[in-house]
Amino acid sequence: MLNGLWLGFFGMAMLAALGRWLVGGDPAVFAAIVESLFAMARLAVEVMVLLFGTLTLWLGFLRIAEAAGLVGWLARLLGPLFRRLMPGVPAGHPALGLITMNFAANALGLDNAATPIGLKAMRELQRLNPDPVTATNAQILFLVLNASSLTLLPVTIFMYRAQQGASDPTMVFLPILLATSASTLVGLLSVAVAQRLRLRDPVVLAYLVPGALLLGGFMALLGTLSAAAIASLSSLMGNLALFGVIIVFLLAGAIRRIKVYECFIEGAKEGFDIAKNLLPYLVAMLCAVGVLRASGALDFVLGGLRWLVSAGGWDSRFVDAMPTALVKPFSGSAARAMLIETMKSQGVDSFPALVAATIQGSTETTFYVLAVYFGAVGIQRARHAVACALLAELAGVMAAIAVCYWFFG
């Protein structure tokens, strides 16, 4: 899938460039494409410089959180909820503990730990599967919630905005929080309808109702504030949440008598190794997106979409952020490249760049998650998993656009 997508970017760029040369009489398009290739390769290295530092820093602190038992504590906290949402999984089954640990790790931004834990959870669920090639209800719910991208601290989004010179990298904290909550809620409700889950169960309500009330009250509070006050609050909460989480990690480590410095160094080394392995992928995708932009192909597609939106009488400022939304279900690296390119071409604090950052932080690579999690256990019939996951993805995109108009419009 990724191979076809990457090759398709170059194919579309070639067709667009030939059209501009043979029909439009613009031979300079090929010089622009070559220049874009080298410019994007240079940009990839510049992004990597900050990525090295950010990943090294964050994974160092996250290793302290793991060693202090915070992930395990969150897993125990969420355990009763998942026992009700997955009635086909026996109480005390190892899958429930792994599932809750996976979601706890995702919420803390522990992507590195979340994926292997998630794969183990999917294998445990497969042991309960009477039909090994058909996804069970529990497997579908687990996959859809993973694909809904519930992450409370979008550190990588802050990092990309900082690298591009944003005046306040954490400005998108609240928009991402609201949009990712919407995608997760829609994912849960769509699966609940398809599987006829008992959301009225007292334990389920005890988890969902307070969260819904808190989110609704918070949105009501935001409705009383001006746009400037909302932006200021988002900045304050983003920075406060990030630093507050770091302090909690350190305090938990100190209470558990963990050697926090040595633990940080161990995690930081892992972050350095991960970062250096990302450079080839970042160069590949940024160069492909740069060629697509320089050839005029991307502008042609966006121009058509902008015309349709304007014909409907809607504000079309969000259209320049749509490349990130369109490729995100297929490839995280392609969406990341689209985001960086949008920030570069439109301005890091422009409205399209803010929308693209919010979409990137509140949606997931649906088809990649589907391929990895179901492919690992040999599932061939996904049943309603794809429809529910894409519905959650669409909800995340629409919520991101709506929230950005509310915050920054």
Summary of the structure (lengths in Angstrom):
residues: 409
radius of gyration: 21.9
end to end distance: 35.6
largest distance: 71.1
contacts: 1396
relative contact order: 0.16
helix: 80%
strand: 0%
